[in-house]
Amino acid sequence: MIIFPDISPNLFSFNIGGFELALRWYALAYIIGILLGWQFALLAIRRVYLWPKNRPPLESAQVENLLTWVIVGVILGGRLGYVIFYKPIFYLANPGQILMLWNGGMAFHGGLVGVVIAAFLFYRRNKVTYASGADLLALCTPFGLLLGRLANFINAELWGRATNLPWGVAFPGEAAQACGQVTGLCARHPSQLYEAFLEGLVLLLLLTYISFRKRALTRPGLVTGTFFAGYGIARFIVEFARQPDLHFQSADNPLGYWFYIENFGITMGQILSLPMIFVGLALVIRAIHRPVS
């Protein structure tokens, strides 16, 4: 197994008047991911030949304005998604902790819904074509996914299930080392790295290829559908190696399934990914049968 390196969750920290200010790797991942996505969006809209009738859905200044809406959508949607999908009972009993973002707790699927709503409102307000505008966002999103999952690994969180594979990682902490009857150190799948590879790097390369080489952006909805289906499939697969949150686990359900019957179960992550796969495939089929603009 691989012993988890001693990495601080903070890139740096310092005290000012008794208050500790710190820049966490996770926050840095969000910041860099958003900045890279922003620059990639500008790169795409400057290549007007990629778009239907040589007309990008937004201008450069509008992309900058959209960035603010996306950030708000990610934060609000990600937090509320975690509250609703993963720990509703806890937050109903402790509503004051919903706003305590520094304690952790963000859900990708909730953040996605938040971005969709924010983008819809922005596009409606600015008379932007919805399908092409969604394609632009989908093209840029894997940057954040890649860096976010790497930050999850650095934070030693969202680790995977126990494994005896040679690349299993012994993550720190009592919860990570609780592997049932295992004696000695417990190795787990580095599922954060699996997700960084599939949801981030592979999806980024795929969307870039079909957009810049195959001109998928001329078929509105094709890139968005590919992103939805690609992420949903990748997440569904990785869930087989990822350990669900502790509050889903029990003595009768050690693997933390949301629903299970005897030896068969499905996790919350898989349940939330299935609609993405179906919607994505529907968008792809619809876009393919449209004439090229």
Secondary structure as GFF3:
##gff-version 3
##sequence-region A 1 293
A	DSSP	beta_strand	2	3	.	.	.	ID=ss1
A	DSSP	beta_strand	10	16	.	.	.	ID=ss2
A	DSSP	beta_strand	19	24	.	.	.	ID=ss3
A	DSSP	alpha_helix	25	46	.	.	.	ID=ss4
A	DSSP	three_ten_helix	48	50	.	.	.	ID=ss5
A	DSSP	three_ten_helix	52	54	.	.	.	ID=ss6
A	DSSP	alpha_helix	60	85	.	.	.	ID=ss7
A	DSSP	alpha_helix	88	93	.	.	.	ID=ss8
A	DSSP	three_ten_helix	95	99	.	.	.	ID=ss9
A	DSSP	three_ten_helix	101	103	.	.	.	ID=ss10
A	DSSP	alpha_helix	108	126	.	.	.	ID=ss11
A	DSSP	alpha_helix	130	140	.	.	.	ID=ss12
A	DSSP	alpha_helix	142	154	.	.	.	ID=ss13
A	DSSP	beta_strand	169	170	.	.	.	ID=ss14
A	DSSP	alpha_helix	191	195	.	.	.	ID=ss15
A	DSSP	pi_helix	196	202	.	.	.	ID=ss16
A	DSSP	alpha_helix	203	212	.	.	.	ID=ss17
A	DSSP	three_ten_helix	216	218	.	.	.	ID=ss18
A	DSSP	alpha_helix	222	238	.	.	.	ID=ss19
A	DSSP	three_ten_helix	246	248	.	.	.	ID=ss20
A	DSSP	beta_strand	259	261	.	.	.	ID=ss21
A	DSSP	beta_strand	264	266	.	.	.	ID=ss22
A	DSSP	alpha_helix	268	288	.	.	.	ID=ss23
###
